């Protein structure tokens, strides 16, 4: 953990630089055609993709996620803090870059960059966009960030077709997903509702700091209120919860208003 160091370039600038680097990979590579056939997937996954109108053949490079009313809660019994959130997920190789900005009180302004890129995960937090508060990296962060991409199959269903994710049917309403990238592997369970749509994802491959110790803690992401935009359907409400010893910490909630595919930044 690094603390209280001044950076001359802003975190916002760094985020856009990293995003440009990821985008640049696909400006010079051929179009992505690496997906599996939908018929190779478990029936529940097939049904979800068909219901959401994602069983299509055109290649997808990236998805920009537009959020509104996003909020973060720093402590289980804390207050919700409004959050500005900018997010882009990449499909051919697992990658996601998220820029978050939050204001606490009258003058404290925090900026965070959450990412998985080039087989590495990291969370970087700065005060006023420049003063380094913390930077988390390492194998546990790699796994935690990679499993977040797996969870976001609920938001970007085309992840389900990628060869780096494997699937195993558990029962009539549950499928286990496993994602692999380099030396990092992560997995979790997707639950499906009576309509055959994904409504939650549970994993133990994320980590929470308790009394200074980074521990594996059960984590759930939930997807609600599916809506139609154009010719696709997706969940408009997304929530995330830590299941801490003795209590749950519902720490993130937000509304998704739009998904834009192949609109490269």
C-alpha atoms as a printed R data frame, in Angstrom:
    type eleno elety resid chain resno       x       y       z
1   ATOM     1    CA   UNK     A     1   0.000   0.000   0.000
2   ATOM     2    CA   UNK     A     2   1.379   3.393  -1.036
3   ATOM     3    CA   UNK     A     3   0.144   6.505   0.726
4   ATOM     4    CA   UNK     A     4   0.030  10.284   0.432
5   ATOM     5    CA   UNK     A     5   2.219  10.888  -2.555
6   ATOM     6    CA   UNK     A     6   1.701  13.707  -5.039
7   ATOM     7    CA   UNK     A     7   1.294  12.939  -8.746
8   ATOM     8    CA   UNK     A     8   1.686  15.753 -11.250
9   ATOM     9    CA   UNK     A     9  -0.565  14.159 -13.878
10  ATOM    10    CA   UNK     A    10  -4.191  13.733 -12.845
11  ATOM    11    CA   UNK     A    11  -5.844  10.344 -12.432
12  ATOM    12    CA   UNK     A    12  -8.374  11.391 -15.061
13  ATOM    13    CA   UNK     A    13  -5.519  11.909 -17.534
14  ATOM    14    CA   UNK     A    14  -4.037   8.541 -16.614
15  ATOM    15    CA   UNK     A    15  -7.413   6.828 -17.100
16  ATOM    16    CA   UNK     A    16  -7.799   8.251 -20.595
17  ATOM    17    CA   UNK     A    17  -4.227   7.284 -21.437
18  ATOM    18    CA   UNK     A    18  -4.854   3.679 -20.344
19  ATOM    19    CA   UNK     A    19  -8.150   3.626 -22.222
20  ATOM    20    CA   UNK     A    20  -6.424   4.856 -25.377
21  ATOM    21    CA   UNK     A    21  -3.805   2.114 -25.033
22  ATOM    22    CA   UNK     A    22  -6.492  -0.578 -24.829
23  ATOM    23    CA   UNK     A    23  -8.431   0.934 -27.709
24  ATOM    24    CA   UNK     A    24  -5.254   1.125 -29.785
25  ATOM    25    CA   UNK     A    25  -4.944  -2.652 -29.777
26  ATOM    26    CA   UNK     A    26  -8.039  -2.898 -31.923
27  ATOM    27    CA   UNK     A    27  -7.197  -0.093 -34.296
28  ATOM    28    CA   UNK     A    28  -4.450  -2.260 -35.736
29  ATOM    29    CA   UNK     A    29  -5.787  -5.795 -35.194
30  ATOM    30    CA   UNK     A    30  -8.362  -7.517 -37.422
31  ATOM    31    CA   UNK     A    31 -11.969  -7.484 -36.318
32  ATOM    32    CA   UNK     A    32 -12.704  -9.889 -33.484
33  ATOM    33    CA   UNK     A    33 -14.357 -13.144 -34.571
34  ATOM    34    CA   UNK     A    34 -13.304 -15.357 -31.674
35  ATOM    35    CA   UNK     A    35 -16.643 -16.102 -30.076
36  ATOM    36    CA   UNK     A    36 -18.071 -19.571 -29.604
37  ATOM    37    CA   UNK     A    37 -21.391 -20.615 -31.091
38  ATOM    38    CA   UNK     A    38 -24.310 -20.027 -28.768
39  ATOM    39    CA   UNK     A    39 -25.219 -23.716 -29.068
40  ATOM    40    CA   UNK     A    40 -21.962 -24.587 -27.274
41  ATOM    41    CA   UNK     A    41 -23.226 -22.942 -24.083
42  ATOM    42    CA   UNK     A    42 -25.440 -24.368 -21.294
43  ATOM    43    CA   UNK     A    43 -29.192 -24.046 -21.969
44  ATOM    44    CA   UNK     A    44 -29.657 -21.365 -19.286
45  ATOM    45    CA   UNK     A    45 -26.970 -19.179 -20.877
46  ATOM    46    CA   UNK     A    46 -28.471 -19.738 -24.326
47  ATOM    47    CA   UNK     A    47 -31.918 -18.735 -23.059
48  ATOM    48    CA   UNK     A    48 -30.544 -15.584 -21.429
49  ATOM    49    CA   UNK     A    49 -28.717 -14.499 -24.598
50  ATOM    50    CA   UNK     A    50 -31.753 -15.166 -26.777
51  ATOM    51    CA   UNK     A    51 -34.104 -13.343 -24.384
52  ATOM    52    CA   UNK     A    52 -31.812 -10.305 -24.388
53  ATOM    53    CA   UNK     A    53 -31.361 -10.439 -28.197
54  ATOM    54    CA   UNK     A    54 -27.595 -10.930 -27.959
55  ATOM    55    CA   UNK     A    55 -27.456 -14.088 -30.100
56  ATOM    56    CA   UNK     A    56 -26.010 -12.178 -33.050
57  ATOM    57    CA   UNK     A    57 -22.989 -12.708 -35.253
58  ATOM    58    CA   UNK     A    58 -21.331  -9.288 -35.547
59  ATOM    59    CA   UNK     A    59 -18.025  -8.951 -33.677
60  ATOM    60    CA   UNK     A    60 -17.898  -6.802 -30.544
61  ATOM    61    CA   UNK     A    61 -14.756  -5.028 -29.330
62  ATOM    62    CA   UNK     A    62 -15.993  -2.932 -26.423
63  ATOM    63    CA   UNK     A    63 -19.016  -1.729 -24.494
64  ATOM    64    CA   UNK     A    64 -19.420   1.683 -22.888
65  ATOM    65    CA   UNK     A    65 -21.688   1.600 -19.835
66  ATOM    66    CA   UNK     A    66 -23.611   4.778 -19.004
67  ATOM    67    CA   UNK     A    67 -24.512   5.122 -15.318
68  ATOM    68    CA   UNK     A    68 -26.806   7.463 -13.411
69  ATOM    69    CA   UNK     A    69 -27.694   7.740  -9.724
70  ATOM    70    CA   UNK     A    70 -24.609   5.705  -8.810
71  ATOM    71    CA   UNK     A    71 -23.783   5.705  -5.096
72  ATOM    72    CA   UNK     A    72 -21.103   4.257  -2.838
73  ATOM    73    CA   UNK     A    73 -21.226   3.420   0.858
74  ATOM    74    CA   UNK     A    74 -17.792   3.307   2.515
75  ATOM    75    CA   UNK     A    75 -18.913   1.569   5.739
76  ATOM    76    CA   UNK     A    76 -21.762  -0.884   6.445
77  ATOM    77    CA   UNK     A    77 -23.668   1.693   8.520
78  ATOM    78    CA   UNK     A    78 -22.414   4.716   6.613
79  ATOM    79    CA   UNK     A    79 -24.277   7.122   4.376
80  ATOM    80    CA   UNK     A    80 -24.561   6.786   0.624
81  ATOM    81    CA   UNK     A    81 -22.171   9.028  -1.338
82  ATOM    82    CA   UNK     A    82 -23.123  10.114  -4.893
83  ATOM    83    CA   UNK     A    83 -20.683   8.822  -7.488
84  ATOM    84    CA   UNK     A    84 -19.832   9.854 -11.048
85  ATOM    85    CA   UNK     A    85 -18.923   6.698 -12.932
86  ATOM    86    CA   UNK     A    86 -17.384   6.240 -16.405
87  ATOM    87    CA   UNK     A    87 -16.877   2.653 -17.574
88  ATOM    88    CA   UNK     A    88 -15.657   0.797 -20.658
89  ATOM    89    CA   UNK     A    89 -15.411  -2.999 -20.928
90  ATOM    90    CA   UNK     A    90 -13.430  -4.773 -23.645
91  ATOM    91    CA   UNK     A    91 -14.461  -8.196 -24.942
92  ATOM    92    CA   UNK     A    92 -11.792  -9.945 -27.114
93  ATOM    93    CA   UNK     A    93  -9.346  -9.902 -24.208
94  ATOM    94    CA   UNK     A    94 -10.768  -9.399 -20.706
95  ATOM    95    CA   UNK     A    95 -10.356  -5.749 -19.740
96  ATOM    96    CA   UNK     A    96 -12.378  -3.090 -17.940
97  ATOM    97    CA   UNK     A    97 -11.529   0.492 -17.007
98  ATOM    98    CA   UNK     A    98 -13.674   2.498 -14.613
99  ATOM    99    CA   UNK     A    99 -13.197   6.098 -13.478
100 ATOM   100    CA   UNK     A   100 -15.118   7.132 -10.356
101 ATOM   101    CA   UNK     A   101 -15.415  10.533  -8.706
102 ATOM   102    CA   UNK     A   102 -17.018  11.187  -5.330
103 ATOM   103    CA   UNK     A   103 -17.326  14.196  -3.032
104 ATOM   104    CA   UNK     A   104 -17.504  13.807   0.735
105 ATOM   105    CA   UNK     A   105 -18.482  16.869   2.671
106 ATOM   106    CA   UNK     A   106 -18.061  20.401   1.392
107 ATOM   107    CA   UNK     A   107 -14.557  20.086  -0.013
108 ATOM   108    CA   UNK     A   108 -13.126  16.522  -0.010
109 ATOM   109    CA   UNK     A   109 -13.020  15.264  -3.583
110 ATOM   110    CA   UNK     A   110 -11.935  11.681  -4.276
111 ATOM   111    CA   UNK     A   111 -11.100  10.122  -7.633
112 ATOM   112    CA   UNK     A   112 -10.589   6.378  -8.184
113 ATOM   113    CA   UNK     A   113  -9.525   4.294 -11.152
114 ATOM   114    CA   UNK     A   114 -10.563   0.646 -11.039
115 ATOM   115    CA   UNK     A   115  -9.150  -1.556 -13.799
116 ATOM   116    CA   UNK     A   116  -8.202  -4.941 -15.168
117 ATOM   117    CA   UNK     A   117  -5.846  -4.659 -18.131
118 ATOM   118    CA   UNK     A   118  -3.000  -6.759 -19.562
119 ATOM   119    CA   UNK     A   119  -3.642  -9.568 -17.043
120 ATOM   120    CA   UNK     A   120  -3.305  -7.196 -14.063
121 ATOM   121    CA   UNK     A   121  -5.843  -5.637 -11.722
122 ATOM   122    CA   UNK     A   122  -5.488  -2.479  -9.668
123 ATOM   123    CA   UNK     A   123  -7.418   0.094  -7.670
124 ATOM   124    CA   UNK     A   124  -5.928   3.590  -7.470
125 ATOM   125    CA   UNK     A   125  -7.459   6.322  -5.280
126 ATOM   126    CA   UNK     A   126  -6.413   9.975  -5.202
127 ATOM   127    CA   UNK     A   127  -7.533  13.068  -3.352
128 ATOM   128    CA   UNK     A   128  -8.360  16.026  -5.619
129 ATOM   129    CA   UNK     A   129  -7.444  13.764  -8.582
130 ATOM   130    CA   UNK     A   130  -3.697  14.086  -7.846
131 ATOM   131    CA   UNK     A   131  -2.692  13.227  -4.251
132 ATOM   132    CA   UNK     A   132  -2.233   9.467  -3.948
133 ATOM   133    CA   UNK     A   133  -4.256   7.962  -1.087
134 ATOM   134    CA   UNK     A   134  -3.867   4.268  -1.912
135 ATOM   135    CA   UNK     A   135  -2.899   1.888  -4.689
136 ATOM   136    CA   UNK     A   136  -3.770  -1.814  -4.480
137 ATOM   137    CA   UNK     A   137  -2.109  -4.320  -6.813
138 ATOM   138    CA   UNK     A   138  -0.941  -7.936  -6.681
139 ATOM   139    CA   UNK     A   139  -2.347 -11.450  -7.257
140 ATOM   140    CA   UNK     A   140  -5.406 -10.956  -5.040
141 ATOM   141    CA   UNK     A   141  -6.297  -7.766  -6.867
142 ATOM   142    CA   UNK     A   142  -5.751  -9.522 -10.214
143 ATOM   143    CA   UNK     A   143  -8.243 -12.205  -9.200
144 ATOM   144    CA   UNK     A   144 -10.749  -9.758  -7.732
145 ATOM   145    CA   UNK     A   145 -10.752  -7.553 -10.819
146 ATOM   146    CA   UNK     A   146 -10.966 -10.540 -13.173
147 ATOM   147    CA   UNK     A   147 -13.955 -12.002 -11.323
148 ATOM   148    CA   UNK     A   148 -15.648  -8.599 -11.586
149 ATOM   149    CA   UNK     A   149 -15.477  -8.950 -15.371
150 ATOM   150    CA   UNK     A   150 -17.105 -12.370 -15.023
151 ATOM   151    CA   UNK     A   151 -19.871 -10.849 -12.886
152 ATOM   152    CA   UNK     A   152 -20.471  -8.174 -15.513
153 ATOM   153    CA   UNK     A   153 -21.618 -10.855 -17.937
154 ATOM   154    CA   UNK     A   154 -24.966  -9.756 -16.477
155 ATOM   155    CA   UNK     A   155 -24.357  -6.334 -18.044
156 ATOM   156    CA   UNK     A   156 -22.317  -7.373 -21.114
157 ATOM   157    CA   UNK     A   157 -23.799 -10.788 -22.031
158 ATOM   158    CA   UNK     A   158 -21.426 -11.283 -24.961
159 ATOM   159    CA   UNK     A   159 -18.731 -12.176 -22.424
160 ATOM   160    CA   UNK     A   160 -20.546 -15.523 -22.224
161 ATOM   161    CA   UNK     A   161 -19.394 -16.399 -25.748
162 ATOM   162    CA   UNK     A   162 -15.699 -15.817 -25.123
163 ATOM   163    CA   UNK     A   163 -13.305 -18.764 -24.922
164 ATOM   164    CA   UNK     A   164 -11.655 -17.466 -21.747
165 ATOM   165    CA   UNK     A   165 -14.893 -18.202 -19.818
166 ATOM   166    CA   UNK     A   166 -16.066 -21.783 -19.250
167 ATOM   167    CA   UNK     A   167 -19.486 -22.861 -17.982
168 ATOM   168    CA   UNK     A   168 -20.902 -25.672 -15.861
169 ATOM   169    CA   UNK     A   169 -24.599 -26.253 -15.155
170 ATOM   170    CA   UNK     A   170 -25.185 -26.742 -11.411
171 ATOM   171    CA   UNK     A   171 -28.989 -27.071 -11.269
172 ATOM   172    CA   UNK     A   172 -32.145 -25.797 -12.971
173 ATOM   173    CA   UNK     A   173 -31.463 -22.192 -11.929
174 ATOM   174    CA   UNK     A   174 -27.678 -22.048 -11.447
175 ATOM   175    CA   UNK     A   175 -24.630 -22.030 -13.722
176 ATOM   176    CA   UNK     A   176 -21.013 -21.805 -12.593
177 ATOM   177    CA   UNK     A   177 -18.753 -19.549 -14.636
178 ATOM   178    CA   UNK     A   178 -14.941 -19.723 -14.588
179 ATOM   179    CA   UNK     A   179 -12.765 -17.051 -16.186
180 ATOM   180    CA   UNK     A   180  -9.065 -17.522 -17.004
181 ATOM   181    CA   UNK     A   181  -6.518 -14.962 -18.129
182 ATOM   182    CA   UNK     A   182  -2.811 -15.704 -17.974
183 ATOM   183    CA   UNK     A   183  -2.085 -17.243 -14.575
184 ATOM   184    CA   UNK     A   184  -5.239 -15.888 -12.939
185 ATOM   185    CA   UNK     A   185  -8.429 -17.918 -12.503
186 ATOM   186    CA   UNK     A   186 -11.688 -16.851 -10.830
187 ATOM   187    CA   UNK     A   187 -15.179 -18.293 -10.636
188 ATOM   188    CA   UNK     A   188 -18.675 -17.747  -9.281
189 ATOM   189    CA   UNK     A   189 -22.305 -18.832  -9.496
190 ATOM   190    CA   UNK     A   190 -24.945 -17.153 -11.666
191 ATOM   191    CA   UNK     A   191 -28.561 -17.455 -10.553
192 ATOM   192    CA   UNK     A   192 -31.437 -17.191 -13.060
193 ATOM   193    CA   UNK     A   193 -35.022 -16.074 -12.408
194 ATOM   194    CA   UNK     A   194 -38.233 -17.707 -13.629
195 ATOM   195    CA   UNK     A   195 -37.881 -15.918 -16.978
196 ATOM   196    CA   UNK     A   196 -34.428 -17.405 -17.522
197 ATOM   197    CA   UNK     A   197 -32.637 -14.067 -16.969
198 ATOM   198    CA   UNK     A   198 -29.522 -13.639 -14.820
199 ATOM   199    CA   UNK     A   199 -30.392 -11.936 -11.547
200 ATOM   200    CA   UNK     A   200 -27.369 -12.499  -9.295
201 ATOM   201    CA   UNK     A   201 -23.742 -13.574  -9.176
202 ATOM   202    CA   UNK     A   202 -21.977 -14.911  -6.082
203 ATOM   203    CA   UNK     A   203 -18.254 -15.475  -5.567
204 ATOM   204    CA   UNK     A   204 -15.567 -15.867  -2.911
205 ATOM   205    CA   UNK     A   205 -12.818 -14.587  -5.225
206 ATOM   206    CA   UNK     A   206 -12.909 -10.988  -4.015
207 ATOM   207    CA   UNK     A   207 -11.147  -9.616  -0.954
208 ATOM   208    CA   UNK     A   208 -12.074  -7.252   1.873
209 ATOM   209    CA   UNK     A   209  -9.744  -5.686   4.431
210 ATOM   210    CA   UNK     A   210 -10.790  -6.562   7.996
211 ATOM   211    CA   UNK     A   211  -8.632  -5.299  10.871
212 ATOM   212    CA   UNK     A   212  -5.767  -4.690   8.454
213 ATOM   213    CA   UNK     A   213  -5.968  -8.188   6.968
214 ATOM   214    CA   UNK     A   214  -7.056  -8.817   3.359
215 ATOM   215    CA   UNK     A   215  -9.531 -11.708   3.487
216 ATOM   216    CA   UNK     A   216 -11.623 -13.644   1.012
217 ATOM   217    CA   UNK     A   217 -15.219 -12.571   1.741
218 ATOM   218    CA   UNK     A   218 -18.386 -13.715  -0.069
219 ATOM   219    CA   UNK     A   219 -19.547 -11.084  -2.557
220 ATOM   220    CA   UNK     A   220 -22.807 -10.775  -4.481
221 ATOM   221    CA   UNK     A   221 -23.729  -8.664  -7.483
222 ATOM   222    CA   UNK     A   222 -27.389  -8.396  -8.405
223 ATOM   223    CA   UNK     A   223 -29.106  -7.285 -11.602
224 ATOM   224    CA   UNK     A   224 -32.678  -5.984 -11.567
225 ATOM   225    CA   UNK     A   225 -35.340  -4.221 -13.661
226 ATOM   226    CA   UNK     A   226 -34.529  -5.402 -17.146
227 ATOM   227    CA   UNK     A   227 -35.389  -2.808 -19.792
228 ATOM   228    CA   UNK     A   228 -35.284  -2.674 -23.594
229 ATOM   229    CA   UNK     A   229 -33.193  -0.129 -25.476
230 ATOM   230    CA   UNK     A   230 -33.234  -0.502 -29.228
231 ATOM   231    CA   UNK     A   231 -33.101  -4.207 -30.002
232 ATOM   232    CA   UNK     A   232 -31.455  -5.409 -26.755
233 ATOM   233    CA   UNK     A   233 -32.554  -5.926 -23.164
234 ATOM   234    CA   UNK     A   234 -30.353  -5.392 -20.115
235 ATOM   235    CA   UNK     A   235 -30.682  -4.844 -16.344
236 ATOM   236    CA   UNK     A   236 -31.145  -1.181 -15.470
237 ATOM   237    CA   UNK     A   237 -30.276  -1.570 -11.763
238 ATOM   238    CA   UNK     A   238 -27.027  -3.075 -10.500
239 ATOM   239    CA   UNK     A   239 -26.036  -3.594  -6.861
240 ATOM   240    CA   UNK     A   240 -23.019  -5.075  -5.049
241 ATOM   241    CA   UNK     A   241 -22.828  -6.476  -1.519
242 ATOM   242    CA   UNK     A   242 -20.096  -7.773   0.782
243 ATOM   243    CA   UNK     A   243 -21.281 -10.525   3.136
244 ATOM   244    CA   UNK     A   244 -19.147  -9.668   6.152
245 ATOM   245    CA   UNK     A   245 -19.075 -11.738   9.350
246 ATOM   246    CA   UNK     A   246 -22.302 -10.880  11.151
247 ATOM   247    CA   UNK     A   247 -23.620  -8.303   8.656
248 ATOM   248    CA   UNK     A   248 -23.984  -7.410   5.002
249 ATOM   249    CA   UNK     A   249 -22.334  -4.335   3.515
250 ATOM   250    CA   UNK     A   250 -24.408  -3.082   0.589
251 ATOM   251    CA   UNK     A   251 -21.770  -0.762  -0.786
252 ATOM   252    CA   UNK     A   252 -22.642   0.037  -4.431
253 ATOM   253    CA   UNK     A   253 -25.837   0.724  -6.313
254 ATOM   254    CA   UNK     A   254 -26.496   2.405  -9.619
255 ATOM   255    CA   UNK     A   255 -28.733   2.601 -12.664
256 ATOM   256    CA   UNK     A   256 -27.596   1.720 -16.174
257 ATOM   257    CA   UNK     A   257 -29.254   3.844 -18.820
258 ATOM   258    CA   UNK     A   258 -27.385   2.819 -21.954
259 ATOM   259    CA   UNK     A   259 -24.942   0.304 -23.390
260 ATOM   260    CA   UNK     A   260 -23.016   1.320 -26.501
261 ATOM   261    CA   UNK     A   261 -21.157  -1.362 -28.431
262 ATOM   262    CA   UNK     A   262 -18.115  -0.729 -30.607
263 ATOM   263    CA   UNK     A   263 -18.164   3.015 -29.971
264 ATOM   264    CA   UNK     A   264 -14.424   3.230 -29.386
265 ATOM   265    CA   UNK     A   265 -13.411   6.199 -27.210
